[in-house]
Amino acid sequence: MRGYFFIFAAVFAIMVPYQSGAQELTYPEEVKAIFERYDAEVSARISSLRANCHSERSEESLFPAIAIPDCPEKGFIREMIRKAGGHPIDVPSMEDMDNPCTGLWAMAAGWDGAVIPDGWVREEDEYSVLFYKAVSDRNIPFLGSSPLMKAIGNGLRKMPGKITSMEGLIKGARVYRRAKKLMDNCMTIDTHCDLPDLYRLGYSVGKRSMSLASIPKMEEGHLDAQILISFLWQGPLDNYSLAKAVEKNLETIARIKADVERYPGLCGLARTPAEADSLRAQGKKAFIIALENGYGIGNDLGNIKKMRDLGVAYISLCHFRDNNICNTSSRHGSDPSKGLTEFGKKVVGEMNRQGIMIDLSHPSPGTFWDCVRYSKAPIICSHSGAKAVYGHDRGLDDNQLKALAENGGVIQVYSVPEYLGRPRSSMTIDDMMEHFDHCVEVAGAEHVGIGSDFDGGGGVWGCNGDNDLINLTVKMIEHGYTSWQIKGFWGGNLMRIWREVQSKADRD
């Protein structure tokens, strides 16, 4: 039996690190080298490229800007665009750009649409591949197709193209342009990202790589702020193990801070809403730290103050197993009807006192109702869904959604296929929007936002990385939400709660 135990332990040890995997990208081998060089060069020059991107945006015409690659048909395409109500933009050839990779990346920030001649994107033509990558990475609406484009789109989990006419392209470009402007005119936040769990693979906030989240992808998707997670698997509850959990949590927070500090010209850590606003005003990305699993505070309430001093914005009280704070919603827990322990009630009080948001995405329904009762400040669910749409234990039922609204809190809708209702292979952004729409219908628009869970299991067709988040704004527009509501979804609602939680703090 001991032999079988060690075999199981070895397999488990191998599997656990891959619970949070990198982005599922399957570039065709024929273009892999081009894509990797493009990403590396964008990452290396992101500071100067971002400046170019913003200057491009400020020069928009009254009509949607439609990019035309250097191709034999460009004269004919130009006239078609004008007749349909678009503004044609001629894109230089390879020979006319100092660096086609970074040049196309920066120029694409000013495009609202693109025309790609059918069959034009071919593996042997580097310019055509780079042009399509610039369009695809920013999710720019385009007219045209080729077998290679389809293969790349499948590898990136892009939604199948639906634009079949120039009129359809101009219509899509207008919506896309509005989506860009909306996101550029408000604070945009994704409230749950597990990129720090991938540091062991060499990923970083500054590298455009196989991870779902990074500064270049945030730029492409018009995202201002990302909440990075210090995550802990649940372990034993003896004093030694609890102390080691605190140590591990502090190590992860230190790694997050070190990673962000590598790029002072591009980003910074925000410990308060005011600091996040300040970074955005400087044209920098804001990174915010949160703790997933209260196991990381051990059994010492004093560690909550340490978390606040380190900039932790919220603490998820537990993960997939019960801990010394509360019970979990997961099947691995003992009883989802049970809630806060006596220690857990003290944790809630101390989090209120220190101005740290209480996150109830993983705790049991019993814990949810206890926190509604005992917390003196609004609560959040940083990455959750609607149980009425799909009955997974990670979702909230309608009574919880209504109570969350009455509490003044917010539910941030996730993109995890297994929690949305179908296998990853078939789950799309439309399924994510079904959960989103239901939460808005029940809780109200002021109590809903986005918490993707990227790099921790999140990612569906059409929303598979920071750069794809603009697709959610396009969907919000198509679903009839107002500009005011969309600005709330993207950060206004969460920022309101974060400010209120900190304003109600009664610290030492």
N, C-alpha and C positions, 0 to 999 in steps of 0.2 A: 504493500500500500504506500510505503514511503516513497518508493520509486515513482509510482504514478503521481504522487503529490508534487514531486520535483519537476516532473514533465509538465504538469498543468501549470505550475508556477512559472516555468520558463516560457511557456507559450503565452501566458497572461502578461508577463513582463515585456514580451516582444510586441504584443497587440496594443497595450495601453498607450504607448507614446503616439500611436497612429489614430487615436480616437479623434483628434483634431488634425485633419489632414490639410495639405495645401490645395490650392485651387485645382480642380480637375480640368486641366488643359491638355488637349491631345492634338497639338499642331501636326499637320502633315509633315512627314520627314523632309519633304522637298523644300519647305519654307522655314523649318525650325531654326536654322542658322541665321536667317534674315531677321526673324522675330527676336531672337535672343540678342543680336547685336543692336537692334532698334531699342529694346528695353534697356540695355546697358548704357547706351549713349544718352537716352532720355534721363535716366537716373543720374548720370554723371553731370548733366548740364541743366538740371531741373530749375535752378534758381534763375538763370538768364532766360530760360524758355518761358517761365511763368510770367516774367515781365513782358515778353513779346505777346503772350496770350491775352493779357489784359489790354494792351494797346490795340490788338486786333478787335476786341469786343467793343471798344469805344468808337470804332469807325464804321459801325453797321449802317447800311442804307435803309430806306423805308421798306424795301422789299426783302424777302428771305434770300440770303446769299447761297447760291448753288455752285459748288465746285465742279470744275471740268478739268480732267487730267489732260496732259499733253498727248493728244492722239489725233489721227487723221480726220476724225469726225467732229472735232471741236467747234468748227464754224457752224455746222448744221445744228449741233446741240445748243450752242449759244443762242441761236434764233428761236429754237423751241422753248428755251427757258424764259426768254423775254416775252414771248407770246402768251405763256401760261401765267405770267405775273411774278416771275422770279428775277433776281439780279445775278447774272453769270459772273463767276470768278475763275479766271484762267490760272491754273496751277503750273508753275514752272517745270521744265523738264529736269531730268537728273543732272544734266550738264550745267544748268543754270542755278543750281543750289550748291552751296559750300558743303553742306552735310544734309543729304536727303532725309535721313532718319529724323534728326531733330528739327529740320526745316518743316517737314510735313506735319510733325506733331504739333508745332507751334501754330502753323497756319490753320490747321484744322479747327482750332478754337473759334475761329471766326466764321466757320461754315455752318449753315442751317440745313443743308442737304447736299447731295452729290449725285452726279450721273456717271455711271461706269458702263462703258459700252459692253454689250453682251459678248461673253467669251474673251474679253480683253485681259482679265487677270489670269496670268499663266505663270507657272513655277519658274520658267526659264527667263521671265522678264521681271527683274528685281524692282523696277520702278512701279509696275502695276501691283506687285505684292505690297510694297511699302504704302502706296496710295490707299489700297483697300484696308490695310492695317490701321492707318490714321483715321479712316472713316469708321471702322468697326470698333476700335478702342473707345471712341467717344459716342458710340451708338447714334451716329448721324444718319438720318433717313436717306436712302439711296435708291436709285432706279438702275437696274441692270443685274446680270447674274453670270456665273460661270461655275463649272464643276468644282474648281479649286475654292472659290468663295463659299460654296455650300459646305465643303469639307472643313474649311476653317471655322465657319459659323457653328458647325456641329461641335467642333472641338472646344469652342469658347462658350457653348451653350447659349448661343444667340437665338432669339425667336425667329422662326421662318419669315422671310421677307414677304410682305403683303402688298407692296407698291408695284402696280403694273402699268401706270400711265404717268405722263408728265403732270397732269392735273392732280393726281394722287400724291405725287412727290411734293408739289408746292403746298398742298394742304397739310401733309405731314411735317414739312419744313416750318410752316407757320406755328404749329403746335409745339414743335421742338424748340423753336426760337423763344416762344413764350415760356416754356419750361426752364430754359436757361436763365432768362431774365428774372423769373420768380426766385430761383435758387440763389442767384447772385445778389438779390436784394433782401435777403434775410439770413439769419444764422441757421445753418443746416447741420444737424447732428445725427450720427448713428450711435445708438446707446449701448451696443454690445458687440465687441470684436475681440477674438481670441488670438490675434497675431502674436502676442508674447509667448504663447505656447509653441510657436514655430521658430523661436530664436535658435533653438537647437539645430535647425536645418539651415541656418545662415541667413534667414530673412530679416528684414529691417523696414522701419517705416519709410526710409528714404529710397528704397529700391523697388523699381517696377519689375516684379518677378512673378513666380507662380503663386504667391500668396494672394488672397482676395483683397487685402487692404494695403495701401501704401500712399505716400504723398502724390506721386504721379497719377495714380488711379483716382485719388480724391479730387485732384484738379480736373481730370477728365469728367468725373461724375458730378462736379460742382458741390462737393462736400467740404464744409468748413471745419468740422470737429468730429473726432472719433473717441469713443470711450474704450480704452484698452484694459483688458482684464488680467488681473493676477488670479489665476485659477488654481484650486487645490482639489485633488481627489480626496474623498473622505477616508480617514484612517481610524485607528483605535482611539479611544477616549481616555486612556490613562494619561497621567501627568507628563510622562516623558514624550509620548507621541504628540500631545497637544503643544508642548514646547517646541518640538521639531517642526510642527505645522506653522507656528508663528515665524520661526526662523526661515522656513522655505518661502513663506509669503513675503517677508521682508527682502529676501534675495531677489524674488521676481520683480518687486516694485523697484528695487535698485537697478535691475537690468532695463526696465522700461524707461526710467529716468535717464540712464546712460545712453540708450538708443536715441531718444528724442534729442538729447543734448548734442548729439553728433551733427545736427543740422540746424544750428542757431539762426541761420538766415531764412529758413523755410518754415519753422514750427517752434512751438514751445509747450510747456506743461501749464495747464490751467487748473488752479485749485479752487477758484471761485467763478461765478458767472461773469463778474467784472473782468477777470483776467482772460476769460475766453473771448469776451467782446473786444478787449484790447488787442489780442492777437489777430483777430479778424480784421480790425481796423488797420493793422500794420501789414495786411496782406499775407499773414502767416496762418498755417494750420494749427489748430488747438488740439492737443491730446490731453485726455482726462483719465485718471486712474480709478478703477473700481475693483472690488474684491468679490470674486464668486466663490462662495462657501464661507460662512462665518467661522468654520473650523480654523481659519487663519488668524483669529484673535485669541485662540486658546481658551483658557479659563480665567483670564484676567481682564476685567472691565477697563483697566488702564490702557490696554492695547487699542481701545477704540479711539482714545485721544491721540495715540501714536499714529493711527491711520489718518485721522483728520489732519495732523501736522504734516504728514507726507503727501497730502492732497487727495486722499481717497474720497470720491464723491458719493458713492453708494456701496453698500455691502449686501450681497445676496445671502440671506440667512443660512441657507443650506444648499446642497446639490442633490445627487441621486440617492443619498442615504440619510437617515436620521443622524443628528449630531447632538451636542450638549445644549443647543439653543432651541431646536424645534424639530418637528417631523417633516418629512419630505412628501411631495405628491407622488413620487415614483413608486412603482411596484416593488422596488427594493426596500421601501420603508416598512415600518411595522404596522402603522394604522393612520391613514390619511385624515381621519376625523380628529386625531389628536393634534394639538397645536404647540404653543410656546411652553417650554419648561420654566421653572421658577427663575433659573439663570437667564433664560431667553427673555423674560419680561424685563429683567434688569438691563439686558442688552438693548432692547427697544427704547427704554427710557434714556439710557446713556447715548444712544445714537441721536435721539431727539436733542439731547443737551449739547452734543458736540456738532450738530448741524450736518449729519451724514444721512443721506436718503436711505430709506429702508426698501430693499428690493425683494419682491415676493414672486419671482418667476419660477422658482423651484419648490418652495415650501408647500405644505399640504393645505387643503381647504381649511382645516382647523386652525392652522397657523395664520392663514389669511384673515379669518374672522377675528382671531385674537389681536392681530396687529391693527385692524380697523378699530377695535375696541380700545386698545391701550396706547396707540401712537397719538401724540399731540400734534403731529405734522402730517401732511399728505404722504402717501406711499406710492411706489412705482412698481411696475412689472416690466423690467428692462428688455425682456425678449420673450414674448408670450403670444398666444393666439386665442381664437374663439372656439370653445368647446361645442357650441351649437352647430358650427360648421363641420368640425371633426372632433370626435369625442376622445381625444388623447388627454392623459392626465396633466400634460403641460399647458393645456388651455384653461381659460376662465369661463365659467358658465355665466348665463345672463344675470343672475342675481349678484355674482361677484362684480361683473362689469358695472352694474348700476350702483353698487356700494362703492366701487372705486371712484366713480364720478361724484357721488355724494361726499366722499372723503376729500375730493379735490385732486385726486391722483391721476395717473396716466398709465395706459397700457401701450407698450411699444411692440409692434407686430413683427414677428420673426420671419425668416425665409428658410426654415429647416424643413425639407420635404417630408421627413418621417412624421413631423408634428402637424404638417398642413393637411395630410390625408392620403398621399399616394407615394409610390416609389420615386426615388430621385430621377430615374430615367424619363418619367412622364410629367413631373411636376413643373408648372410654369408660373410666371409672374401673375397670370390671371387667377391662379389658385391662391396665391398670396393676397391678392386684392380682394378675394371673396372674404377672407378672414378680416381684412382691413375694413371693408365696407360694413360688415356685421358689427364690428366693434364701434364704428362711428354711429351706426343706427341705434345701438343700445346705450352706449355710454355718452355719446355726443362728441362733436368734432374737437372740443377743447380738451379731450381726455384720451387722445390717440396720437401715436407717433410711430417711428421706425427704429427697431432694434434688431439688426439683421442676423446676428450670431455668425458673421463671416469668420472664416478660419477656425470655426468650432462646430462645423456641421451645416451651417447655413449656405444657401446658394441654390437657385432654381433656374430653369431656362428663362432667359431674359433679365434676370437679376442675380448675377453670379460674380459680383465684385463691386468695389466702391465705384468703379467707372460706369457700372450699369444702373446706379441709383437714380440717374436722371430719367430712366425708363419709368420708374415709379411716379415721378412727377407728371410725365406724359399721360400715364394711366389715370392719375388723379384728375387731370384736366378733362380727359375723355369721359370720366365718370361724373363730371358736372360739379366738382368741388370748386369753391370760390378761391380767389387769390389769398384772401385773409385766412381761410381754413387751411390751405396748403402751407402757408407760412407757419401756422401753428403746428401742423403735423411734423414739419421738418426741424423744429427747434423751439418755436415759441412756447409750446405747451410744457416741454421739459424744462426750459429755462425758467419759466414762471414758478414751477414747483421747486427747482433747485434754489432759487432766490428765497422762496417762502420758508423752506426747510432751514436755510442758513439764517434767515432773519429771526426765526423762532428759537434759535440756539441760545442756551444759557450757560456759556462756557466759563471755566475757571479764569 
